[in-house]
Amino acid sequence: MTKEETARYADIFAALGSEPRLEIMRLLFAAYPDGMTVGEIQEKLKIPNSTLSHHLEKLRIEGLVNSRKDKQFLWYSANAETMEDLLTFLSTGRTRREFFGNVSGVSSDRIPNAVNNTSIQEGFMLERFFESIFEKLFGFMSGRFHLRGYERFTQKAIIAIRIAQGESRRLGHNFVGTEQILLGLIGEGSGIASQFLTSVDVNLENAQIEVEKIIGRGLGNTAVDVPFTPRAKRVLELAVEQSQQLGVNYIGTEHLLLGILREGGGVAIRVLQNLGVDLISLEQRIRRSLT
């Protein structure tokens, strides 16, 4: 741990040393991973635009939030990795990369379980520590760290499932099908599945168009916890099976994509076929990369 790294953590603490900024972080983690527009944040906090902009810019500079433009709206979302870095520093005196290790040839999608110079049990203990701290600080359980029944899923796989649920709500449906899981894997943006789908020219925009062509829009009356269809449940089961067959103790985005391909009959398969994807070739490439 260098002096520069310690100074960086001090700057992060300073950025959080304000009641409005802590409240902004609480709101953004509650809306994770989608985030909120500036207007939505202002409506919740009831503070002037200029004051809110100042607080958001301070949080952005310290890497605590990310921003993006979507048409006429400016969105902000919590940067959970920075908070993980901070909590790792507090609990271990090391940076997150020092703790988990920079595993050669292993995607960051696997880092929570493929730790270096640290036992797997210690890594999971730190994950549970993250959960308890986030719950105490922000009053909720961040979807980045835990979904009931998904203890072996990597963080990126959990994010993909959260995005899948959001895609269902976006189209006004009261279910999560294989097509929403596919959109979640693409929308997650950095996992192994997303990388492979990008390599065959599948992106979120063209996949969303195909999904809407096939299933249309629903009535919009969606529950908070959107249930999975039988085919989607089968994809999750197959993802677990693929993980076991490959000899690993976690389920990553790559296993979810293999689950979609092995299930073979859902809307997700039709979407990929409509986009010109060679399904057999894609599966073979994924398997070669994992063995």
C-alpha positions as CSV (number, residue, x, y, z in Angstrom):
1,M,0.0,0.0,0.0
2,T,1.6,3.3,-1.2
3,K,1.2,6.7,0.3
4,E,-0.6,7.8,-2.9
5,E,-3.1,5.0,-2.5
6,T,-3.7,5.9,1.2
7,A,-4.3,9.5,0.2
8,R,-6.8,8.4,-2.5
9,Y,-8.9,6.6,0.2
10,A,-8.7,9.7,2.4
11,D,-10.1,11.8,-0.5
12,I,-12.9,9.3,-1.0
13,F,-13.8,9.5,2.7
14,A,-13.7,13.3,2.4
15,A,-16.1,13.1,-0.5
16,L,-18.5,11.1,1.6
17,G,-18.2,13.4,4.6
18,S,-21.4,15.3,3.7
19,E,-24.9,14.4,4.5
20,P,-26.3,15.3,1.0
21,R,-23.6,13.2,-0.7
22,L,-24.3,10.2,1.6
23,E,-28.0,10.5,0.8
24,I,-27.1,10.6,-2.9
25,M,-25.1,7.4,-2.6
26,R,-27.9,5.7,-0.7
27,L,-30.3,6.6,-3.4
28,L,-28.0,5.4,-6.2
29,F,-27.2,2.1,-4.5
30,A,-30.9,1.5,-4.0
31,A,-31.3,2.1,-7.8
32,Y,-28.3,0.0,-8.7
33,P,-27.3,-0.9,-11.4
34,D,-29.6,1.3,-13.5
35,G,-29.1,4.5,-11.5
36,M,-31.3,7.6,-11.5
37,T,-31.6,10.8,-13.6
38,V,-30.6,14.1,-12.1
39,G,-34.2,15.1,-12.0
40,E,-35.2,12.0,-10.0
41,I,-32.4,12.6,-7.5
42,Q,-33.4,16.3,-7.1
43,E,-37.1,15.3,-6.6
44,K,-36.0,13.0,-3.8
45,L,-33.6,15.3,-2.0
46,K,-35.4,18.7,-2.7
47,I,-32.1,20.6,-3.1
48,P,-31.3,23.3,-5.8
49,N,-29.9,22.2,-9.1
50,S,-26.6,24.0,-8.6
51,T,-26.1,22.4,-5.2
52,L,-26.9,18.9,-6.5
53,S,-24.6,19.4,-9.5
54,H,-21.7,20.3,-7.1
55,H,-22.3,17.2,-5.0
56,L,-22.6,14.9,-8.0
57,E,-19.4,16.3,-9.6
58,K,-17.5,15.7,-6.3
59,L,-18.6,12.1,-6.2
60,R,-17.8,11.6,-9.8
61,I,-14.3,13.0,-9.5
62,E,-13.6,10.5,-6.6
63,G,-14.9,7.6,-8.7
64,L,-17.9,7.0,-6.4
65,V,-20.5,7.5,-9.2
66,N,-20.6,7.1,-13.0
67,S,-22.5,9.3,-15.4
68,R,-24.0,8.7,-18.8
69,K,-26.3,10.6,-21.2
70,D,-29.4,9.0,-22.6
71,K,-31.2,11.3,-25.1
72,Q,-32.1,14.4,-23.1
73,F,-31.4,12.9,-19.6
74,L,-28.3,12.7,-17.6
75,W,-28.1,9.5,-15.5
76,Y,-25.9,8.8,-12.5
77,S,-25.2,5.3,-11.0
78,A,-23.2,4.1,-8.1
79,N,-19.7,2.8,-8.8
80,A,-19.8,-0.2,-6.5
81,E,-16.2,-1.2,-7.3
82,T,-14.9,2.0,-5.6
83,M,-16.9,1.1,-2.5
84,E,-15.5,-2.4,-2.6
85,D,-12.0,-1.0,-2.8
86,L,-12.7,1.2,0.2
87,L,-14.1,-1.6,2.3
88,T,-11.3,-3.9,1.3
89,F,-8.8,-1.3,2.4
90,L,-10.6,-0.8,5.7
91,S,-10.8,-4.5,6.5
92,T,-7.5,-5.8,5.2
93,G,-5.2,-2.8,4.8
94,R,-4.7,-3.8,1.1
95,T,-6.2,-2.7,-2.2
96,R,-8.8,-4.9,-3.7
97,R,-6.4,-6.0,-6.4
98,E,-3.8,-6.9,-3.8
99,F,-6.3,-8.9,-1.8
100,F,-7.9,-10.8,-4.6
101,G,-4.8,-11.0,-6.8
102,N,-4.3,-10.3,-10.4
103,V,-4.8,-13.8,-11.7
104,S,-3.1,-14.3,-15.0
105,G,-5.5,-15.3,-17.8
106,V,-8.6,-15.2,-15.5
107,S,-11.3,-12.7,-16.3
108,S,-12.4,-10.2,-13.6
109,D,-15.7,-12.0,-13.9
110,R,-14.1,-14.9,-11.9
111,I,-12.0,-12.9,-9.4
112,P,-14.5,-13.3,-6.5
113,N,-13.7,-17.0,-6.5
114,A,-10.4,-17.4,-8.3
115,V,-8.4,-15.5,-5.7
116,N,-4.6,-15.5,-5.6
117,N,-2.5,-15.6,-2.4
118,T,-5.8,-15.8,-0.4
119,S,-7.9,-18.7,0.4
120,I,-11.3,-19.0,-1.2
121,Q,-12.9,-19.1,2.2
122,E,-11.3,-15.8,3.1
123,G,-12.6,-14.3,-0.1
124,F,-16.1,-15.3,0.6
125,M,-15.8,-13.9,4.2
126,L,-14.9,-10.6,2.7
127,E,-17.9,-10.7,0.3
128,R,-20.1,-11.3,3.3
129,F,-18.4,-8.4,5.1
130,F,-19.3,-6.2,2.1
131,E,-22.9,-7.3,2.4
132,S,-23.2,-6.4,6.1
133,I,-21.5,-3.1,5.7
134,F,-23.6,-2.0,2.7
135,E,-26.8,-3.0,4.5
136,K,-25.8,-1.0,7.6
137,L,-24.6,2.1,5.6
138,F,-27.4,2.3,3.1
139,G,-30.3,0.4,4.6
140,F,-30.6,-2.2,1.9
141,M,-28.9,-5.2,0.4
142,S,-27.2,-4.2,-2.9
143,G,-28.0,-6.4,-5.8
144,R,-24.4,-6.3,-6.7
145,F,-23.5,-8.6,-3.8
146,H,-26.5,-10.9,-3.2
147,L,-29.6,-12.4,-4.6
148,R,-31.4,-15.0,-2.6
149,G,-30.5,-18.4,-4.0
150,Y,-27.6,-17.1,-6.1
151,E,-24.8,-17.4,-3.6
152,R,-22.4,-19.0,-6.1
153,F,-23.1,-16.5,-8.8
154,T,-20.3,-14.0,-9.6
155,Q,-21.1,-10.4,-9.1
156,K,-21.3,-9.8,-12.9
157,A,-23.7,-12.7,-13.2
158,I,-25.9,-11.2,-10.5
159,I,-25.8,-7.8,-12.2
160,A,-26.9,-9.6,-15.5
161,I,-29.9,-11.1,-13.7
162,R,-30.8,-7.7,-12.2
163,I,-30.6,-6.1,-15.7
164,A,-32.8,-9.0,-17.0
165,Q,-35.5,-8.1,-14.5
166,G,-35.2,-4.4,-15.5
167,E,-35.6,-5.3,-19.1
168,S,-38.8,-7.2,-18.3
169,R,-40.2,-4.1,-16.5
170,R,-39.0,-1.9,-19.4
171,L,-41.3,-3.8,-21.8
172,G,-44.1,-4.0,-19.3
173,H,-44.0,-7.8,-18.8
174,N,-44.6,-9.8,-15.6
175,F,-42.0,-12.5,-16.3
176,V,-38.3,-12.9,-17.0
177,G,-37.7,-15.2,-20.0
178,T,-34.6,-16.5,-21.7
179,E,-34.7,-13.3,-23.9
180,Q,-34.4,-11.0,-20.8
181,I,-31.5,-13.1,-19.5
182,L,-29.8,-12.6,-22.9
183,L,-30.4,-8.9,-22.7
184,G,-29.0,-8.9,-19.1
185,L,-25.8,-10.6,-20.3
186,I,-25.3,-8.0,-23.0
187,G,-26.3,-5.1,-20.8
188,E,-23.8,-6.1,-18.1
189,G,-21.2,-5.0,-20.6
190,S,-17.9,-6.5,-19.3
191,G,-18.3,-10.2,-18.5
192,I,-17.2,-13.1,-20.6
193,A,-20.7,-13.5,-22.1
194,S,-20.9,-9.9,-23.1
195,Q,-17.4,-10.1,-24.8
196,F,-18.4,-13.2,-26.8
197,L,-21.7,-11.7,-27.8
198,T,-20.0,-8.5,-28.9
199,S,-17.6,-10.6,-31.0
200,V,-20.5,-11.9,-33.1
201,D,-22.0,-8.4,-33.5
202,V,-24.8,-8.8,-30.9
203,N,-25.3,-5.5,-29.0
204,L,-28.0,-4.3,-26.7
205,E,-29.8,-2.2,-29.2
206,N,-30.2,-4.8,-32.0
207,A,-31.1,-7.5,-29.4
208,Q,-33.7,-5.3,-27.8
209,I,-35.3,-4.6,-31.2
210,E,-35.5,-8.4,-31.9
211,V,-36.9,-9.2,-28.5
212,E,-39.7,-6.6,-28.9
213,K,-40.4,-7.9,-32.4
214,I,-41.0,-11.4,-31.0
215,I,-42.8,-10.8,-27.7
216,G,-44.1,-7.2,-28.0
217,R,-44.9,-5.0,-25.1
218,G,-46.9,-6.0,-22.0
219,L,-49.5,-4.2,-20.0
220,G,-47.0,-2.6,-17.7
221,N,-48.3,-4.0,-14.4
222,T,-45.1,-5.6,-13.2
223,A,-44.2,-6.8,-9.7
224,V,-41.1,-5.8,-7.8
225,D,-39.8,-9.4,-8.0
226,V,-40.5,-10.5,-11.5
227,P,-40.7,-14.4,-11.7
228,F,-38.8,-16.5,-14.1
229,T,-40.5,-18.5,-16.9
230,P,-40.0,-22.3,-16.9
231,R,-37.5,-22.0,-19.7
232,A,-35.6,-19.3,-17.9
233,K,-35.4,-21.4,-14.8
234,R,-34.1,-24.2,-16.9
235,V,-31.4,-21.9,-18.2
236,L,-30.3,-21.2,-14.6
237,E,-30.2,-24.9,-13.9
238,L,-28.2,-25.6,-17.0
239,A,-25.8,-22.8,-16.0
240,V,-25.1,-24.5,-12.7
241,E,-24.6,-27.8,-14.5
242,Q,-22.2,-26.2,-17.0
243,S,-20.2,-24.8,-14.1
244,Q,-20.0,-28.2,-12.4
245,Q,-19.0,-29.9,-15.7
246,L,-16.2,-27.3,-16.1
247,G,-14.9,-28.0,-12.6
248,V,-15.4,-24.6,-11.1
249,N,-17.3,-23.6,-7.9
250,Y,-19.0,-20.4,-9.2
251,I,-21.5,-19.5,-11.9
252,G,-20.4,-16.7,-14.2
253,T,-21.9,-14.9,-17.1
254,E,-20.3,-17.5,-19.4
255,H,-22.2,-20.3,-17.8
256,L,-25.5,-18.4,-18.1
257,L,-24.8,-18.0,-21.8
258,L,-24.0,-21.7,-22.1
259,G,-27.2,-22.4,-20.3
260,I,-29.1,-20.4,-22.9
261,L,-27.4,-22.2,-25.8
262,R,-27.9,-25.7,-24.2
263,E,-31.6,-25.0,-23.4
264,G,-31.9,-24.4,-27.1
265,G,-35.6,-23.5,-27.5
266,G,-36.3,-20.2,-25.9
267,V,-36.9,-16.7,-27.4
268,A,-33.2,-15.9,-26.7
269,I,-32.2,-18.6,-29.3
270,R,-34.6,-17.0,-31.8
271,V,-33.1,-13.6,-31.2
272,L,-29.6,-14.9,-31.8
273,Q,-30.6,-16.7,-34.9
274,N,-32.4,-13.6,-36.3
275,L,-29.1,-11.7,-35.7
276,G,-27.2,-14.3,-37.8
277,V,-25.3,-15.9,-34.9
278,D,-23.8,-19.4,-35.6
279,L,-24.9,-21.0,-32.3
280,I,-22.8,-24.1,-32.6
281,S,-19.6,-22.1,-33.4
282,L,-20.4,-19.7,-30.5
283,E,-20.7,-22.5,-28.0
284,Q,-17.6,-24.2,-29.2
285,R,-15.6,-20.9,-28.9
286,I,-16.8,-20.4,-25.3
287,R,-16.0,-23.9,-24.3
288,R,-12.5,-23.7,-25.8
289,S,-11.8,-20.5,-23.8
290,L,-12.8,-22.2,-20.5
291,T,-10.8,-25.3,-20.8
